[in-house]
Amino acid sequence: MRLDRAHAETLLQRLAGRKVAVLGDVMLDEYLFGEVSRISPEAPVPIVRVLREQAVLGGAANVAANLKALGAEPILLGTLQKDAAGDRVLGLLGRLGISISGLVLDPTRPTIIKTRVVGQQQQMLRIDREEPGPPEAAVLLGLRDRLTRAVEEATALIVSDYAKGVVCAPVMDLVRERCAARGIPWIVDPKPGHKALYRGATLMTPNTKEASELAQRPAKTDAEAADAGRAILAELGLQGLLVTRSERGMALFAPDGDHAAPWLIPTEAREVFDVSGAGDTVIAAFSAAVGAGADWREAAMLANAAAGVVVAKAGTATVTPAELLAHYREQEAN
């Protein structure tokens, strides 16, 4: 239930340069790394002496970064403000060679920032700066225009929903319409509270917790995951479902099956350092592979291997074809 290296290399060559649209909430992920040696005299909390800072792309922008790292060509669709965080996001996108033509300036809301404080290699605190809510009319008009143009070029569309406002009913109505007209798959990383917006999607990639909330039933064991998956598929009219299950691997409900039971894929992670952004890696690898014509099972196995590499890295991270092929070579050696 894993690709061999030669097959993976062929898949990666096929997805190189493929255009994949990414619609969703664009964020800046900040990390403050430090050391902890004492407790504050002001309150019973640890004092973190910051030694290093790092800023990376987050949310939908991290999905775009994952696509770029894999060799695909992302078309990022979302909003940001021309503030300090927005400028940092634009700079990071520019350094990666990711086009900013699909972004809409929203002067009414600040660029989203998630700041994680890490002491002794342990995340201690996360600070979110955001003003969620649906976009105003002018911003919505810009999003719809850029979405229409992007779908004309793309081989697949990813919806990266963090429930901050970009993924809303008017935008999703257009996604449904334009992807159907073009005959391209649209694949959703969901937020359970928005599930009505995903009706008719090609596929969703919930984790175990999200699958449980979407189906309103347990989804931990193999039998529970199968039951929850069938319920989600039936309710939302999806073609398929890919449930990411942490140490249990993945469960794929493919469109060429009868959905009676999922195809189970064991995890490929040997060491788990940080799961931040692993879902972004999964949806990027899977969608790019499907957009390049891969079989869903092949795409799921490639995504599973990519996740296995990225969770061994600290913070929000990406994986390159060279790293993936090294992972397969290591498997062959063992």
PLY file of the C-alpha trace (Angstrom):
ply
format ascii 1.0
element vertex 334
property float x
property float y
property float z
element edge 333
property int vertex1
property int vertex2
end_header
0.00 0.00 0.00
2.81 2.39 -0.89
4.30 3.57 -4.15
7.73 2.36 -5.17
10.35 5.01 -5.85
10.16 4.75 -9.66
6.38 5.19 -9.63
6.61 8.13 -7.23
9.25 9.77 -9.42
7.01 9.43 -12.49
4.10 10.98 -10.58
6.22 13.90 -9.42
7.42 14.51 -12.98
3.81 14.54 -14.21
2.66 17.12 -11.67
5.60 19.47 -12.31
4.31 22.79 -13.62
0.64 21.84 -13.31
-1.49 24.81 -12.29
-3.55 24.27 -9.14
-5.78 27.03 -7.72
-5.88 27.49 -3.94
-8.82 29.42 -2.49
-8.89 30.26 1.20
-7.74 32.25 4.19
-4.21 33.63 3.74
-2.18 33.94 6.95
1.24 34.70 8.34
2.61 32.10 10.77
5.12 33.55 13.23
7.32 31.48 15.54
9.16 32.80 18.60
11.74 30.25 19.74
13.33 30.60 23.16
14.45 29.07 26.40
12.63 28.76 29.72
14.61 28.88 32.97
12.26 30.49 35.49
8.71 31.34 36.44
7.46 34.92 36.37
7.20 36.67 39.76
4.11 38.46 38.42
2.03 35.35 37.71
2.51 31.56 37.75
3.64 31.43 34.12
7.00 30.55 32.54
9.24 33.30 31.20
10.42 32.63 27.64
13.63 34.37 26.60
13.30 34.69 22.84
16.41 33.59 20.96
15.13 33.34 17.40
12.14 34.38 15.31
10.77 32.93 12.09
7.89 33.90 9.80
6.41 31.54 7.21
3.31 31.37 5.06
0.22 30.02 6.80
-3.32 28.91 5.97
-4.08 28.82 2.25
-0.71 30.44 1.56
1.02 27.41 3.10
-0.95 25.13 0.79
0.36 27.23 -2.11
3.90 26.94 -0.70
3.51 23.15 -0.52
2.36 23.01 -4.14
5.33 25.14 -5.22
7.77 22.96 -3.26
6.40 19.86 -4.99
6.95 21.45 -8.40
3.36 22.46 -9.21
2.34 26.03 -10.07
-0.11 27.43 -7.49
-2.66 30.15 -8.17
-3.38 31.63 -4.73
-6.80 33.23 -4.19
-7.56 35.11 -1.00
-7.39 38.45 0.80
-4.92 40.43 2.85
-4.38 44.01 3.97
-1.43 46.20 2.94
-0.18 46.21 6.52
3.13 45.00 7.99
1.99 41.37 8.08
0.55 41.64 4.58
3.87 42.98 3.29
5.67 40.06 4.92
3.27 37.60 3.26
3.83 39.26 -0.13
7.60 39.12 0.41
7.51 35.42 1.29
5.35 34.66 -1.75
7.71 36.65 -3.96
10.77 34.77 -2.71
9.07 31.47 -3.55
8.01 32.69 -6.98
4.28 32.36 -6.21
2.08 34.78 -8.15
0.13 37.36 -6.14
-2.28 38.23 -8.98
-5.10 36.23 -7.34
-4.97 38.17 -4.06
-7.48 40.90 -3.22
-6.60 43.78 -0.89
-9.10 44.09 1.96
-8.63 47.46 3.70
-11.28 46.67 6.32
-9.54 43.75 8.05
-5.91 43.14 9.07
-3.85 40.32 7.61
-4.27 37.24 9.82
-1.30 36.43 12.07
-0.83 33.30 14.18
2.10 33.61 16.59
3.40 30.48 18.31
5.71 30.73 21.31
8.03 27.74 21.54
10.20 27.07 24.58
12.48 24.06 24.95
11.06 22.69 21.64
7.55 22.71 23.11
4.76 25.01 21.91
3.64 26.95 24.97
1.21 29.52 23.59
-0.48 30.62 20.38
-1.62 34.19 19.81
-4.13 34.84 17.00
-4.64 38.31 15.50
-7.64 38.29 13.16
-11.06 39.75 12.43
-13.08 36.90 10.88
-16.26 37.49 8.94
-17.60 37.55 5.38
-15.88 39.95 2.97
-17.49 43.23 2.01
-19.14 43.61 -1.41
-16.16 45.12 -3.22
-13.77 42.47 -1.88
-16.24 39.72 -2.76
-16.47 41.07 -6.31
-12.68 40.93 -6.60
-12.56 37.37 -5.27
-15.21 36.19 -7.73
-13.35 37.79 -10.65
-10.02 36.21 -9.73
-11.64 32.84 -9.07
-13.32 32.82 -12.48
-9.99 33.53 -14.20
-8.05 31.00 -12.12
-10.41 28.11 -12.83
-9.90 28.66 -16.58
-6.21 27.80 -16.14
-6.19 25.28 -13.30
-6.21 21.48 -13.41
-7.70 21.33 -9.88
-8.98 23.69 -7.20
-8.21 23.42 -3.48
-10.51 25.06 -0.93
-8.43 25.72 2.21
-11.05 26.79 4.74
-10.01 28.21 8.11
-13.43 29.82 8.70
-12.05 33.36 8.61
-14.33 34.64 5.84
-13.02 33.95 2.34
-14.91 30.64 2.05
-18.51 31.84 2.09
-21.74 30.97 0.26
-21.40 33.38 -2.73
-17.82 32.26 -3.38
-18.65 28.56 -3.02
-21.64 28.86 -5.37
-19.21 30.14 -8.00
-16.71 27.36 -7.22
-19.41 24.76 -7.79
-20.54 26.38 -11.03
-17.15 27.08 -12.61
-15.52 23.76 -11.68
-18.51 21.88 -13.11
-18.33 23.91 -16.32
-14.60 23.21 -16.68
-14.79 19.61 -15.46
-12.02 20.00 -12.89
-11.96 18.51 -9.38
-12.41 20.73 -6.33
-11.03 19.38 -3.09
-11.77 20.76 0.37
-9.82 20.94 3.63
-12.95 21.51 5.74
-14.17 23.27 8.84
-17.12 21.24 10.20
-19.21 24.34 10.90
-19.16 25.15 7.18
-20.11 21.71 5.89
-23.17 22.91 3.97
-20.81 25.00 1.81
-19.01 21.87 0.57
-22.02 20.09 -0.92
-21.08 18.44 -4.21
-17.31 18.72 -3.73
-15.13 16.17 -5.49
-13.40 15.18 -2.25
-12.75 16.39 1.31
-9.70 15.76 3.50
-10.87 15.95 7.14
-8.79 14.66 10.03
-10.32 12.22 12.52
-11.73 14.95 14.77
-13.22 16.85 11.84
-14.71 13.65 10.37
-16.35 12.91 13.72
-17.83 16.42 13.91
-18.98 16.35 10.28
-20.72 12.98 10.73
-21.79 13.64 14.34
-20.53 10.24 15.41
-17.19 8.68 16.48
-14.56 8.18 13.77
-11.54 6.78 15.59
-11.51 3.02 14.93
-11.48 1.54 11.42
-15.16 0.60 11.71
-16.11 4.03 13.08
-14.14 5.80 10.34
-15.96 3.72 7.70
-19.36 4.51 9.23
-18.60 8.23 9.59
-17.20 8.42 6.06
-20.29 6.87 4.53
-22.49 9.32 6.42
-20.49 12.34 5.19
-20.49 11.11 1.59
-24.24 10.53 1.63
-25.11 13.85 3.27
-22.91 16.07 1.09
-23.00 14.16 -2.20
-19.22 13.92 -2.46
-17.42 11.71 -4.95
-14.88 10.66 -2.35
-13.28 11.30 1.02
-9.74 11.11 2.38
-9.65 10.96 6.19
-6.24 11.68 7.71
-5.88 9.67 10.92
-2.52 10.65 12.43
-0.70 7.48 13.59
-3.41 5.33 11.98
-2.56 6.61 8.49
-5.38 7.45 6.07
-8.75 6.12 4.97
-9.67 6.73 1.32
-13.20 6.45 -0.04
-12.52 6.44 -3.78
-15.17 7.14 -6.45
-14.49 3.84 -8.21
-15.41 1.88 -5.04
-18.82 1.18 -3.55
-18.01 3.18 -0.40
-18.89 0.16 1.73
-15.45 0.34 3.30
-12.51 2.71 2.86
-9.10 1.80 1.49
-6.79 1.95 4.51
-3.27 3.32 4.12
-0.83 2.88 7.05
1.19 5.89 8.18
4.67 6.46 6.72
5.82 8.78 9.50
8.78 7.33 11.41
9.30 10.34 13.63
6.71 12.98 14.51
8.20 16.29 15.55
5.41 18.74 14.63
2.07 18.15 12.88
1.53 21.88 12.13
0.51 22.23 8.51
0.56 18.50 7.75
-3.01 18.74 6.43
-1.85 21.42 4.00
0.83 19.06 2.70
-1.69 16.24 2.25
-4.21 18.27 0.27
-1.47 19.88 -1.85
0.15 16.58 -2.83
-3.14 14.78 -3.39
-4.70 17.58 -5.46
-1.63 18.19 -7.60
-1.36 14.47 -8.36
-5.07 14.17 -9.23
-4.81 17.31 -11.37
-1.95 15.61 -13.22
-4.16 12.61 -13.97
-3.09 10.26 -11.18
-5.36 7.53 -9.87
-6.84 8.51 -6.49
-5.07 5.67 -4.72
-1.74 6.74 -6.20
-2.43 10.34 -5.19
-3.34 9.29 -1.64
-0.17 7.22 -1.26
1.96 10.13 -2.50
0.19 12.48 -0.06
0.72 9.99 2.78
4.46 9.82 2.06
4.67 13.63 1.84
2.97 13.97 5.23
5.37 11.42 6.69
8.30 13.61 5.68
6.82 16.95 6.75
5.78 15.93 10.29
9.44 15.17 11.06
10.20 18.88 10.56
9.67 21.68 13.07
6.85 24.15 12.46
4.81 24.78 9.34
6.88 23.10 6.61
6.90 21.82 3.04
8.44 18.86 1.21
10.35 18.78 -2.08
10.49 16.02 -4.72
14.12 15.36 -3.73
13.12 14.84 -0.09
10.25 12.57 -1.10
12.47 10.45 -3.33
15.07 10.22 -0.54
12.24 8.96 1.70
11.44 6.23 -0.85
15.12 5.31 -1.20
15.34 4.93 2.57
12.31 2.64 2.51
13.91 0.51 -0.21
17.13 0.26 1.84
15.16 -0.99 4.83
0 1
1 2
2 3
3 4
4 5
5 6
6 7
7 8
8 9
9 10
10 11
11 12
12 13
13 14
14 15
15 16
16 17
17 18
18 19
19 20
20 21
21 22
22 23
23 24
24 25
25 26
26 27
27 28
28 29
29 30
30 31
31 32
32 33
33 34
34 35
35 36
36 37
37 38
38 39
39 40
40 41
41 42
42 43
43 44
44 45
45 46
46 47
47 48
48 49
49 50
50 51
51 52
52 53
53 54
54 55
55 56
56 57
57 58
58 59
59 60
60 61
61 62
62 63
63 64
64 65
65 66
66 67
67 68
68 69
69 70
70 71
71 72
72 73
73 74
74 75
75 76
76 77
77 78
78 79
79 80
80 81
81 82
82 83
83 84
84 85
85 86
86 87
87 88
88 89
89 90
90 91
91 92
92 93
93 94
94 95
95 96
96 97
97 98
98 99
99 100
100 101
101 102
102 103
103 104
104 105
105 106
106 107
107 108
108 109
109 110
110 111
111 112
112 113
113 114
114 115
115 116
116 117
117 118
118 119
119 120
120 121
121 122
122 123
123 124
124 125
125 126
126 127
127 128
128 129
129 130
130 131
131 132
132 133
133 134
134 135
135 136
136 137
137 138
138 139
139 140
140 141
141 142
142 143
143 144
144 145
145 146
146 147
147 148
148 149
149 150
150 151
151 152
152 153
153 154
154 155
155 156
156 157
157 158
158 159
159 160
160 161
161 162
162 163
163 164
164 165
165 166
166 167
167 168
168 169
169 170
170 171
171 172
172 173
173 174
174 175
175 176
176 177
177 178
178 179
179 180
180 181
181 182
182 183
183 184
184 185
185 186
186 187
187 188
188 189
189 190
190 191
191 192
192 193
193 194
194 195
195 196
196 197
197 198
198 199
199 200
200 201
201 202
202 203
203 204
204 205
205 206
206 207
207 208
208 209
209 210
210 211
211 212
212 213
213 214
214 215
215 216
216 217
217 218
218 219
219 220
220 221
221 222
222 223
223 224
224 225
225 226
226 227
227 228
228 229
229 230
230 231
231 232
232 233
233 234
234 235
235 236
236 237
237 238
238 239
239 240
240 241
241 242
242 243
243 244
244 245
245 246
246 247
247 248
248 249
249 250
250 251
251 252
252 253
253 254
254 255
255 256
256 257
257 258
258 259
259 260
260 261
261 262
262 263
263 264
264 265
265 266
266 267
267 268
268 269
269 270
270 271
271 272
272 273
273 274
274 275
275 276
276 277
277 278
278 279
279 280
280 281
281 282
282 283
283 284
284 285
285 286
286 287
287 288
288 289
289 290
290 291
291 292
292 293
293 294
294 295
295 296
296 297
297 298
298 299
299 300
300 301
301 302
302 303
303 304
304 305
305 306
306 307
307 308
308 309
309 310
310 311
311 312
312 313
313 314
314 315
315 316
316 317
317 318
318 319
319 320
320 321
321 322
322 323
323 324
324 325
325 326
326 327
327 328
328 329
329 330
330 331
331 332
332 333
